[in-house]
Amino acid sequence: METIHLKISEKAYERVIQLLKQFNANDVQIVSDDYVQAKVELDETLRQIDNNEMKFFSIEEFEKQADELLKRRNAG
């Protein structure tokens, strides 16, 4: 499936959306800009995971590091 991005005036927006809704969902899917941005961010995260560029912590490790950081912050 191909993806296109359109800039449409408010005046024409409703007419264009009504036209697109006439197509079968298998032929045309309307995706929001939020969806596109989220996909870009998730694709980048997946790339970082695949390339071992991201470090993972267990909940316990996270809580320990967060506690240590808060102690240092409050002490300084």
Distance bins in CASP14 RR format, pairs under 12 A and 6 or more apart:
PFRMAT RR
TARGET T0000
AUTHOR 0000-0000-0000
RMODE 2
METHOD distances of the structure
MODEL  1
1 25 0 0 0 0 0 1 0 0 0 0 0
1 26 0 0 0 0 1 0 0 0 0 0 0
1 27 0 0 0 0 1 0 0 0 0 0 0
1 28 0 0 0 0 1 0 0 0 0 0 0
1 29 1 0 0 1 0 0 0 0 0 0 0
1 31 0 0 0 0 0 1 0 0 0 0 0
2 27 0 0 0 0 0 1 0 0 0 0 0
2 28 0 0 0 0 0 1 0 0 0 0 0
2 29 0 0 0 0 0 1 0 0 0 0 0
2 31 0 0 0 0 0 1 0 0 0 0 0
3 28 0 0 0 0 0 1 0 0 0 0 0
3 29 0 0 0 0 1 0 0 0 0 0 0
3 30 0 0 0 0 0 1 0 0 0 0 0
3 31 1 0 0 1 0 0 0 0 0 0 0
3 33 0 0 0 0 0 1 0 0 0 0 0
3 35 0 0 0 0 0 1 0 0 0 0 0
3 36 0 0 0 0 1 0 0 0 0 0 0
3 39 0 0 0 0 1 0 0 0 0 0 0
3 40 0 0 0 0 0 1 0 0 0 0 0
4 16 0 0 0 0 0 1 0 0 0 0 0
4 20 0 0 0 0 0 1 0 0 0 0 0
4 28 0 0 0 0 0 1 0 0 0 0 0
4 29 0 0 0 0 0 1 0 0 0 0 0
4 30 0 0 0 0 0 1 0 0 0 0 0
4 31 0 0 0 0 0 1 0 0 0 0 0
4 36 0 0 0 0 0 1 0 0 0 0 0
5 30 0 0 0 0 0 1 0 0 0 0 0
5 31 0 0 0 0 1 0 0 0 0 0 0
5 32 0 0 0 0 0 1 0 0 0 0 0
5 33 0 0 0 0 1 0 0 0 0 0 0
5 35 0 0 0 0 0 1 0 0 0 0 0
5 36 1 0 0 1 0 0 0 0 0 0 0
5 37 0 0 0 0 0 1 0 0 0 0 0
6 12 0 0 0 0 1 0 0 0 0 0 0
6 13 0 0 0 0 1 0 0 0 0 0 0
6 16 1 0 0 1 0 0 0 0 0 0 0
6 17 0 0 0 0 0 1 0 0 0 0 0
6 19 0 0 0 0 0 1 0 0 0 0 0
6 20 0 0 0 0 1 0 0 0 0 0 0
6 30 0 0 0 0 0 1 0 0 0 0 0
6 31 0 0 0 0 0 1 0 0 0 0 0
6 33 0 0 0 0 0 1 0 0 0 0 0
7 13 0 0 0 0 0 1 0 0 0 0 0
7 16 0 0 0 0 0 1 0 0 0 0 0
7 33 0 0 0 0 0 1 0 0 0 0 0
8 14 0 0 0 0 1 0 0 0 0 0 0
8 15 0 0 0 0 1 0 0 0 0 0 0
8 16 1 0 1 0 0 0 0 0 0 0 0
8 17 0 0 0 0 1 0 0 0 0 0 0
8 19 0 0 0 0 0 1 0 0 0 0 0
8 20 0 0 0 0 0 1 0 0 0 0 0
8 30 0 0 0 0 0 1 0 0 0 0 0
9 15 0 0 0 0 0 1 0 0 0 0 0
9 16 0 0 0 0 1 0 0 0 0 0 0
10 16 0 0 0 0 0 1 0 0 0 0 0
10 17 0 0 0 0 0 1 0 0 0 0 0
12 18 0 0 0 0 0 1 0 0 0 0 0
12 19 0 0 0 0 0 1 0 0 0 0 0
13 19 0 0 0 0 0 1 0 0 0 0 0
13 20 0 0 0 0 0 1 0 0 0 0 0
13 30 0 0 0 0 0 1 0 0 0 0 0
14 20 0 0 0 0 0 1 0 0 0 0 0
14 21 0 0 0 0 0 1 0 0 0 0 0
15 21 0 0 0 0 0 1 0 0 0 0 0
15 22 0 0 0 0 0 1 0 0 0 0 0
16 22 0 0 0 0 0 1 0 0 0 0 0
16 23 0 0 0 0 0 1 0 0 0 0 0
16 28 0 0 0 0 0 1 0 0 0 0 0
16 30 0 0 0 0 1 0 0 0 0 0 0
17 23 0 0 0 0 0 1 0 0 0 0 0
17 28 0 0 0 0 0 1 0 0 0 0 0
17 30 1 0 0 1 0 0 0 0 0 0 0
17 32 0 0 0 0 0 1 0 0 0 0 0
18 30 0 0 0 0 0 1 0 0 0 0 0
19 28 0 0 0 0 1 0 0 0 0 0 0
19 30 0 0 0 0 0 1 0 0 0 0 0
20 27 0 0 0 0 1 0 0 0 0 0 0
20 28 1 0 1 0 0 0 0 0 0 0 0
20 29 0 0 0 0 1 0 0 0 0 0 0
20 30 1 0 1 0 0 0 0 0 0 0 0
20 31 0 0 0 0 0 1 0 0 0 0 0
21 27 0 0 0 0 0 1 0 0 0 0 0
21 28 0 0 0 0 1 0 0 0 0 0 0
21 29 0 0 0 0 0 1 0 0 0 0 0
21 30 1 0 0 1 0 0 0 0 0 0 0
22 28 0 0 0 0 1 0 0 0 0 0 0
22 30 0 0 0 0 0 1 0 0 0 0 0
23 29 0 0 0 0 1 0 0 0 0 0 0
23 30 0 0 0 0 1 0 0 0 0 0 0
25 31 0 0 0 0 0 1 0 0 0 0 0
29 35 0 0 0 0 1 0 0 0 0 0 0
29 36 0 0 0 0 0 1 0 0 0 0 0
30 36 0 0 0 0 0 1 0 0 0 0 0
31 37 0 0 0 0 0 1 0 0 0 0 0
31 38 0 0 0 0 0 1 0 0 0 0 0
31 39 0 0 0 0 1 0 0 0 0 0 0
32 38 0 0 0 0 1 0 0 0 0 0 0
32 39 0 0 0 0 0 1 0 0 0 0 0
33 39 0 0 0 0 0 1 0 0 0 0 0
33 40 0 0 0 0 0 1 0 0 0 0 0
34 40 0 0 0 0 0 1 0 0 0 0 0
34 41 0 0 0 0 0 1 0 0 0 0 0
35 41 0 0 0 0 0 1 0 0 0 0 0
35 42 0 0 0 0 0 1 0 0 0 0 0
36 42 0 0 0 0 0 1 0 0 0 0 0
36 43 0 0 0 0 0 1 0 0 0 0 0
37 43 0 0 0 0 0 1 0 0 0 0 0
37 44 0 0 0 0 0 1 0 0 0 0 0
38 44 0 0 0 0 0 1 0 0 0 0 0
38 45 0 0 0 0 0 1 0 0 0 0 0
39 45 0 0 0 0 0 1 0 0 0 0 0
39 46 0 0 0 0 0 1 0 0 0 0 0
40 46 0 0 0 0 0 1 0 0 0 0 0
40 47 0 0 0 0 0 1 0 0 0 0 0
41 47 0 0 0 0 0 1 0 0 0 0 0
41 48 0 0 0 0 0 1 0 0 0 0 0
42 48 0 0 0 0 0 1 0 0 0 0 0
42 49 0 0 0 0 0 1 0 0 0 0 0
43 49 0 0 0 0 0 1 0 0 0 0 0
43 50 0 0 0 0 0 1 0 0 0 0 0
44 50 0 0 0 0 0 1 0 0 0 0 0
44 51 0 0 0 0 0 1 0 0 0 0 0
44 53 0 0 0 0 0 1 0 0 0 0 0
44 54 0 0 0 0 0 1 0 0 0 0 0
45 51 0 0 0 0 0 1 0 0 0 0 0
45 53 0 0 0 0 1 0 0 0 0 0 0
45 54 1 0 0 1 0 0 0 0 0 0 0
45 56 0 0 0 0 0 1 0 0 0 0 0
46 53 0 0 0 0 0 1 0 0 0 0 0
46 54 0 0 0 0 1 0 0 0 0 0 0
47 53 1 0 0 1 0 0 0 0 0 0 0
47 54 0 0 0 0 1 0 0 0 0 0 0
48 54 1 0 1 0 0 0 0 0 0 0 0
48 55 0 0 0 0 1 0 0 0 0 0 0
48 56 0 0 0 0 0 1 0 0 0 0 0
49 55 0 0 0 0 0 1 0 0 0 0 0
49 56 0 0 0 0 1 0 0 0 0 0 0
55 61 0 0 0 0 1 0 0 0 0 0 0
55 62 0 0 0 0 0 1 0 0 0 0 0
55 65 0 0 0 0 0 1 0 0 0 0 0
56 62 0 0 0 0 1 0 0 0 0 0 0
57 63 0 0 0 0 1 0 0 0 0 0 0
57 64 0 0 0 0 1 0 0 0 0 0 0
57 65 1 0 0 1 0 0 0 0 0 0 0
57 66 0 0 0 0 1 0 0 0 0 0 0
58 64 0 0 0 0 1 0 0 0 0 0 0
58 65 0 0 0 0 0 1 0 0 0 0 0
59 65 0 0 0 0 0 1 0 0 0 0 0
59 66 0 0 0 0 0 1 0 0 0 0 0
60 66 0 0 0 0 0 1 0 0 0 0 0
60 67 0 0 0 0 0 1 0 0 0 0 0
61 67 0 0 0 0 0 1 0 0 0 0 0
61 68 0 0 0 0 0 1 0 0 0 0 0
62 68 0 0 0 0 0 1 0 0 0 0 0
62 69 0 0 0 0 0 1 0 0 0 0 0
63 69 0 0 0 0 0 1 0 0 0 0 0
63 70 0 0 0 0 0 1 0 0 0 0 0
64 70 0 0 0 0 0 1 0 0 0 0 0
64 71 0 0 0 0 0 1 0 0 0 0 0
65 71 0 0 0 0 0 1 0 0 0 0 0
65 72 0 0 0 0 0 1 0 0 0 0 0
66 72 0 0 0 0 0 1 0 0 0 0 0
66 73 0 0 0 0 0 1 0 0 0 0 0
67 73 0 0 0 0 0 1 0 0 0 0 0
67 74 0 0 0 0 0 1 0 0 0 0 0
68 74 0 0 0 0 0 1 0 0 0 0 0
68 75 0 0 0 0 0 1 0 0 0 0 0
69 75 0 0 0 0 0 1 0 0 0 0 0
69 76 0 0 0 0 0 1 0 0 0 0 0
70 76 0 0 0 0 0 1 0 0 0 0 0
END
